[in-house]
Amino acid sequence: MLVLLDKNVPYPVRGFLLHHTVRTAAELGWDRLTNGDVLNAGEAEGFDVMVTADQSLSYQQNLMNRTIALVFLGTNRLSLLEAEPERIVLAVDAATAGSYRFVKYELPPKPKRD
């Protein structure tokens, strides 16, 4: 499967997806494109899945009739992603054209203010 990591996904996530071909928006020169343009470029280049931490993208884009799938990460904190990399792998492996999957992570509580 050909996987595109959006600019807001930490680069080390690539290492979780060793059985896929993974490219980043930055290495393709797409790091300055808007969300919709990155999605369009990825689809035009034959990517099967785009992984992003931009959850608003799910509200901005209609995936019906798309050939690319989206996997949304509930955070881009590398420490949380590294603690459970299999969650990302399972979501990418299960992705199908025009679908989206949300990988939720339990965020630590915010510190209390005095």
C-alpha positions in Angstrom: 0.0 0.0 0.0 1.3 3.5 -0.8 0.9 5.8 2.3 1.2 9.6 2.5 2.1 11.2 5.8 0.7 14.7 6.1 2.9 17.5 7.2 1.5 17.4 10.8 2.4 13.7 11.4 5.7 13.1 13.1 8.3 11.7 10.7 9.0 8.6 13.0 5.5 7.3 12.3 7.0 6.1 9.0 8.8 3.4 10.9 5.6 1.9 12.2 4.5 1.1 8.6 7.5 -0.9 7.4 5.4 -3.2 5.2 4.0 -0.2 3.3 5.7 2.3 1.0 5.5 5.6 2.9 6.3 9.1 1.7 5.9 12.4 3.5 4.3 15.6 2.2 7.5 17.4 3.0 9.7 15.1 0.9 7.3 15.5 -2.0 7.4 19.3 -1.7 3.7 19.4 -0.7 4.2 20.8 2.8 3.0 24.2 1.7 -0.2 22.9 0.1 -3.6 23.3 1.8 -5.3 20.2 3.2 -7.6 19.7 0.2 -4.7 20.2 -2.2 -2.5 17.7 -0.4 -5.4 15.2 -0.6 -5.9 15.9 -4.3 -2.2 15.6 -5.1 -1.9 12.3 -3.1 -4.9 10.9 -4.9 -3.5 12.0 -8.3 -0.1 10.3 -7.5 -1.8 7.0 -6.7 -1.6 7.0 -2.9 -3.9 4.6 -1.2 -4.0 6.2 2.3 -3.2 9.6 3.7 -2.4 9.7 7.5 -3.1 13.1 9.1 -3.4 14.6 12.5 -5.7 17.4 11.2 -9.1 16.3 12.4 -10.9 19.2 10.8 -10.1 17.6 7.4 -12.8 15.0 8.0 -15.4 17.9 8.0 -13.8 19.7 5.1 -13.6 16.8 2.6 -16.2 14.5 1.1 -14.5 11.2 0.5 -17.3 9.7 -1.6 -16.0 8.7 -5.0 -12.4 9.1 -3.8 -9.7 6.5 -4.4 -7.7 7.6 -1.4 -8.6 6.7 2.3 -7.9 8.9 5.3 -6.6 7.9 8.7 -6.9 10.6 11.3 -4.7 10.5 14.4 -6.2 11.8 17.6 -2.9 13.5 18.4 0.5 14.1 16.9 2.4 13.7 20.1 5.1 11.3 19.3 5.3 9.9 22.8 1.7 8.8 22.7 1.9 7.4 19.1 5.1 5.4 20.0 3.3 3.9 23.0 0.8 2.2 20.7 2.0 2.1 17.1 -0.1 -1.0 16.3 -3.2 1.2 16.4 -1.9 3.2 13.4 -0.8 0.0 11.6 -4.3 -1.6 12.1 -6.1 1.6 10.8 -3.9 1.8 7.7 -4.1 -1.9 7.0 -7.9 -1.7 7.2 -8.3 1.4 5.1 -10.2 1.1 1.8 -10.8 3.6 -1.0 -13.0 6.5 0.1 -13.0 5.5 3.8 -11.8 7.2 6.9 -10.7 5.9 10.2 -10.1 7.7 13.4 -7.3 6.5 15.8 -8.2 7.9 19.2 -5.6 8.4 21.9 -6.2 9.1 25.5 -4.6 12.5 26.1 -3.1 13.2 29.5 -5.1 15.6 31.7 -4.2 19.2 31.5 -2.5 20.6 34.6 -4.8 22.4 37.0 -4.4 26.1 37.4 -4.2 27.6 40.8 
